Amino acid sequence: MSSTAMKLRKAIDALCAARGKISYPQFCQLMHEHDDDERIPSVRLSLLNASEVEHILCLKPTKNNQGLNSFPTVPLPELLNKNLAMTDGTLGNETSAEASMRWRMNNFLLFAFNIAMDSHSEERRLLEIHLEPRWSFGPVRYKDQAVKLSGYPSYALWYGDEDEAASNVIVAQSKRLRGSDDGIAEVLGYMGFVYHHRKNANKENCPAYGVATDSRTFHFVRLDNDSTFVTATLDSQVDLEKAFSLLVYVLKEAMIVLSTHPKEPSTQFDRGEGSAEPLVSARSSLRRKVDKKIQYQKLKAAANYSEEDFYYVAVRELSRET
C-alpha cells in the first residue's frame, strides 16, 4: 500500500473512532503527524541570495522586459495620496518603520484592486489576501543536501476559490530594502514555488507576478511559463503615479490569467527537463493544503457508509491520487 494510503487509513481510523465528527483542523493535525516531509530539514528562503534561488529553482533572468515595460498610466486617486501622507505623518518615526510600510502597502493594494476590478468586464470575484502565510517547498538540493525551502511572504493574493490560489497568485514582500535589488531574491523564490506547482499541474501561459517593496521603492517581477523572469524597479518617491499604475496593471493581468487557464488542473506529476540538479522541486504547500480539503471531504462522505464499505471506498478512491 502506498505511503499516502497508509496515512489516510490512519486518519480514517481516527474518523471512525470519532464517529464521523472529526473537524477539519483535527484532520489536518492527523495528516501533519504522519507527514514524511516533516523529516526533511528546512532552510529559510530569506537566507539565500539571488544566484542560489535561481540555481535551486531552475529560474533564468532575461533581458526581454516584455510584460513590465508597457502599461497604461492610471491617475493617482486623491484619497490614496491623502492616506499615504497621513500614514507618513502618523508613523514617520524610525521605530514605526515596519508598521508604516504595512499601512502604506495596504493602501496601495486596496486602491489598485478596486481600480482593477472596476475595469474587469467578467463576473466580479473577490481578492483573497493572506498575510504572512507559511509556505514550504521541497525537496530541493542545497549545499549537497535535500532540504525544504520555507518562508513567510508578506502577502499572497489571488482571485476566486482557494483551489485556484497557485494558478494566479501574486506575491508581495514588504521589507526594508538596503540595496538596489534587495528583496528580489526572496520574492522570486516564492514565485518559484508557484511556478513549479503550475508545471506539475500541467498549466500553461500563466505568468506569476511578484513585488518586493518597502512601500517606496518597488521591484516588480514577472515569472513566465518557460522559467524566465524579468524585473522592473520604480521609485514611488520619484514617480508615484507610475509605480501605482504598474501595480494596477499586475492585478489586471492576474485576472486575465484566471479567466483563461483551465478550471480543473491536472494532478499529473512532471519533473520537467533540464533541471540543474537531479533532486528538483516536487511539491508545494499550496497544493497540499487544497489536497487536504479534498481528502477531508472524502472522509466525511465515507463516514455515511458502513464500516466495511468505509475502508474500501476511502482507500480505493484516495489511492488513485498517488
N, C-alpha and C positions, 0 to 999 in steps of 0.2 A: 504494500500500500504506500502511496506517495506521502512525503512529509506533510504536505498541505492537508491531505485527507486525514492523517493522524491528528493533526492539530484540531481540525474541525470535529473529529469524533470526540475528542476530549471536551470541546465546547458543547457538543450535543449531549454528552453525559451530564454536564453541569446543568444544561437546559432541562433535561428530563428530571433531574433532582429538584429543580426549582418549579416543576410542573408548568413549564412554559411561561413563567413570569419573570424571566431574566431581562434586565434592562439593557439598552444599547451600550451605555458606559461600562456595565459589568461584562458584556460580551467583549468589548474592546480590551478590557483588562485581561480577560482569559486569553485572547489572541496574543496580547503582549507577553504574557507569561510563557507562551510556547513559541515565541518568535526567535528563530535561529539567528536572524540578522543582529539581534542584540549582542551576540558574542563577538561581533566584528568591532575592532576599535574605531572610535570616532575621532575625526580631525575637524577642528573649526575652520570653516571656509575662509574666515577673515584672516587667518594666518598665512594664506597662500598669496603669492604675488601673481601678476598677470600672466607671466610666461608659464608658471606652474598650472594655473587654471586652464589656459589654452591647451597645454600638452595633455593633461589628465583627461579633460573632457573632449579632446579632439576638435577644438574650435580654431578657426583661422581668420585673422583680420584681412580685410580687403580695402583697397583704395577707392573702390567704387562706392560713392556715397549715396547711392540710389535709395530712396525711401526717407532720407532725413535732410536732403539738401533743397527740396522744393515743397513748399507747403503754403497755403493761403494765410494771410495775416488776419488775425481776429482782433477787433477793437477791445482794448482792456476795459472790463466792467468797472465803472466808477466805484461801486461798493467794494470790489476786490481791492482796489488801490487804497481805499479808506481803511479796510480791515487790516491790510498789511502794515499801514502806518500806525494803527492803534496797537497792533501786536509789538511792533518795534518800540513804541513809546512805553508800553507796559512791561515788556520783557527784554529790554535792551541791554541790561547789565550782563556781565560775563557769567555770573553764576546761573543765569536763566537761559544760557545759550541753547541748550538742548530743547528746552520747552519752547523757546521761540521758534526753532527750526520746525518742530512738530506742528505748532499752531499755524505757522506760515504755510507749510505743506498741505495741511488740512484745507486751508482756504483755496490754495491753488487747485487741488483735486475737486473740491466741491463746485467751484465755478466752471472749471474745464469740463467736468462731467455733464453739468446741466446744459452747457452750450452744445456739447457733442450730441446729447440726446435730442435737443430741440431740432437739430438738423437731420435726424435719422427718420426715414420715412416708414420703416417697418415697425412691427409690434414693439411697444415700449418694454424694455427689460431693465430690471434693477441691476445696479452695480454692486457686486459683493466685494466688500473690503475687509480683509483680515489684517489685524495689526500684530506684527511680530509673530507670525506662525512659526512653529519649529519645522524646518524642512531637513530631510536627510536623504542621501543618495549614495548608492554603492551596491556591490563592492567596486572600488577602483584601485588602481595601482599607484601608490605614493611612497617614494623612498623604499622601493623594493618590498613593500608590504601591502597586503589587502586591507583597505580601510573604508569606512563610510565618511563622506563629507557631510557636514551639518552646519546649520546656522539659522539665524532669525532675520529674514528680510523685514524692513520697517513696515512695508505694505505689500500685500499681494491682492491684486484686483482682477476681477473677471466679471463677465456678464452671464446671467442665466443661472442654471442649476449647478450644484456642486460638482456633478459628474462631468461638467464641461470646464472645470477650473484649469486643467492642464492643457486646454485647447486654445484658449485665448487670453492667457494670463499676462498681466503687466506687473513687473516687479519694480518697486521703488525702494531705494535705500537712502535714508536720510541720516547723514552723519557729518561731523565736522571734517572738511576737506583741507588737507595740509599741502597737497601737491597739485600740479596741473592735471593729473589723471587719477588722483586719489579717489577711491571708491568704485572705480570701474571694474577692477578685478573681482570684487565680491559680488556686485550685481550681475556681472557676466557669468559667474559661477551658478547663481540661482537660475539664470536663464538657460544655462547648460543643462540643469536638471530637467527643465521643462522640454527643451529640445530633444533630449534622449527619450523622454516619455512619449513624445509625439512620434518619434521614429519607431519606437517599439510598437506603437498603436497604429502604424501604417498611415499616419496623417501626412498630408502634403500641402504645400502652399500656405503654411500657417506661420508667418513670421512672429517672433516674440519680441516684445519691447521692454526695455528697462530704463530706469532713471536713477543715477547716483547724484545726490544733491545735498547741499547744506541749506537749501531753500533760497540761495542767492546764485551760486554757480550750478548750472545744470549740465550733467553729462548724459546725453541720450544715447542709447544703444539699441540697435536693431539686429537680431539674430535670425538669419534666413534658414530655409529648409536644407540647404547644402552645407550647413555648419559654418558658413562665413558670417562675419559680423562687421558692422560699421559703427562709428561713433561720431557724435557732433556735440560740441561744447558751446554753450551760450551763457553769457553773464547777464543776469536779470538786472544788475545794477547799471549796466551799460544800455541794455535794450530789454526792458521788462516785457513789452508787448510781444517781441519776437519769441522770447522764452515761453511765454504763456501760449502763444499761437502754436508752437510745436507740441506742447503738452496736449492741447485740444486735438491736434492732428493725430497724435498717437492713440488717443482714446477713440477717435472716429475710426481709425484703421482697425482697431481691435474689434469693433462692432461689425465691420465688413467681413473680417475673418470669421466671426461667429456665424454669419448668415450664409457662408459659402462652404464651410467644412462639413463632412458627414456627421449626422446626429448620433449614429451608433458606431463608436470606434471599435476597430478590431482589436482583440487582445493577443494577436499573434506576436510571438517574440522574435525580434530581429536584432542581431548584434551589429549589423552594418558591415561596411567594408573599409579597409584602410585605417583601422584603429591603430593608434600609436603604440598601444600596449596589448598583450594577449588578454589581460584582465580589464574589461571595459565596463562602463556604466551599464547597469542592468535593471535597476528598479527605482521607483520614485515613491516617496511618502505620500504624494498627492494621489497616486493611483491606489496605493494600499488603503488609504482612508476610504475611498469610494468602494473598493472591493469588500471592505469590512461591512459596509452598509448593505451591500448586495447579499453577502453571506448571512448577515443577521436577519434580513427579511426572509431568506430561505429557511433559516432555522425556525423562525416564528411560524411560518406557514406549515412547516413539517410537524410542529407541535400538535396540529389538528389530526394527524394520522395516529394509528395505533402504534404501540412501541415497536413492533416488528417492521411495519412499513416505514416508521420514522427513520430507522437506521438505513434501510435500503434506499429510500428516496434521497435522503440528505447526502450520503456518501456517493451515491451514483451521480447525482447532479453536480456536486462540487468537484468530483474527480475529473470531470470533463474540462475544468478550468486549468488543470495542472499540466 
